[in-house]
């Protein structure tokens, strides 16, 4: 370990902390759910409307549920199911991503 | 001279194969609760070793070929783009830092890991949209942690293999 290593880690750490603080401060409970597939807007619905739908892409499907002011992926046929383990989101800087299906769910 | 070049090429090929095996071993390690697709990056032990025991040129080629082969065998166009962006940015930064001589292998590994993640997230933003930017803090921190682990491991490997490979490669030159 040299001195510059410590400086590097500290700088990166500080950047991470600052970004986290910014995200926390600008966080707002969202009211719209925006779903993009392959960088194009696929669907936009309101967070307060309970809803359930299937997003089907060439690569597979994701079952999205909106309920009680939260949105999440209930079921999907992607390999790693990371989208499901990302849980339920309701705030403006939270996202759910399904990389294999090029799906992003954000809240605004 | 020809014999030496042949030995270097053969050795580099072994490094590529080792890097691919490390990637595979990584898949066998379960990482519960990983909602971010974070990887340990075990193959980078090989890349780091190549950088410090061989020279930068060979490390660059080994890393690049590894990405190409893994993407052809196990990936798709998107995984290729992600991996390539991360790997190239990572090796460039690591080579530059190594030239500066004021960083240890651990620092270089951490920088490599962080920039690997930055490269990948840049492609992610281009392909998937700006929502991906919220992953940056997580990726930065995981870059530090994995970079540290890989750096310590790489340091051990380098220490033990350097003297045996001295006859095959010049190191500390670009």
Boltz contact constraints between the chains, C-beta under 6 A:
constraints:
  - contact:
      token1: [A, 1]
      token2: [B, 104]
      max_distance: 6.0
  - contact:
      token1: [A, 1]
      token2: [B, 106]
      max_distance: 6.0
  - contact:
      token1: [A, 2]
      token2: [B, 104]
      max_distance: 6.0
  - contact:
      token1: [A, 4]
      token2: [B, 102]
      max_distance: 6.0
  - contact:
      token1: [A, 4]
      token2: [B, 103]
      max_distance: 6.0
  - contact:
      token1: [A, 5]
      token2: [B, 103]
      max_distance: 6.0
  - contact:
      token1: [A, 5]
      token2: [B, 104]
      max_distance: 6.0
  - contact:
      token1: [A, 5]
      token2: [B, 106]
      max_distance: 6.0
  - contact:
      token1: [A, 5]
      token2: [B, 107]
      max_distance: 6.0
  - contact:
      token1: [A, 8]
      token2: [B, 107]
      max_distance: 6.0
  - contact:
      token1: [A, 8]
      token2: [B, 111]
      max_distance: 6.0
  - contact:
      token1: [A, 9]
      token2: [B, 144]
      max_distance: 6.0
  - contact:
      token1: [A, 12]
      token2: [B, 114]
      max_distance: 6.0
  - contact:
      token1: [A, 12]
      token2: [B, 140]
      max_distance: 6.0
  - contact:
      token1: [A, 12]
      token2: [B, 144]
      max_distance: 6.0
  - contact:
      token1: [A, 16]
      token2: [B, 137]
      max_distance: 6.0
  - contact:
      token1: [A, 16]
      token2: [B, 140]
      max_distance: 6.0
  - contact:
      token1: [A, 16]
      token2: [B, 141]
      max_distance: 6.0
  - contact:
      token1: [A, 19]
      token2: [B, 136]
      max_distance: 6.0
  - contact:
      token1: [A, 19]
      token2: [B, 137]
      max_distance: 6.0
  - contact:
      token1: [A, 20]
      token2: [B, 137]
      max_distance: 6.0
  - contact:
      token1: [A, 36]
      token2: [B, 129]
      max_distance: 6.0
  - contact:
      token1: [A, 39]
      token2: [B, 129]
      max_distance: 6.0
  - contact:
      token1: [A, 82]
      token2: [B, 35]
      max_distance: 6.0
  - contact:
      token1: [A, 82]
      token2: [B, 37]
      max_distance: 6.0
  - contact:
      token1: [A, 85]
      token2: [B, 35]
      max_distance: 6.0
  - contact:
      token1: [A, 86]
      token2: [B, 35]
      max_distance: 6.0
  - contact:
      token1: [A, 93]
      token2: [B, 134]
      max_distance: 6.0
  - contact:
      token1: [A, 95]
      token2: [B, 131]
      max_distance: 6.0
  - contact:
      token1: [A, 95]
      token2: [B, 134]
      max_distance: 6.0
  - contact:
      token1: [A, 104]
      token2: [B, 128]
      max_distance: 6.0
  - contact:
      token1: [A, 104]
      token2: [B, 129]
      max_distance: 6.0
  - contact:
      token1: [A, 104]
      token2: [B, 131]
      max_distance: 6.0
  - contact:
      token1: [A, 106]
      token2: [B, 131]
      max_distance: 6.0
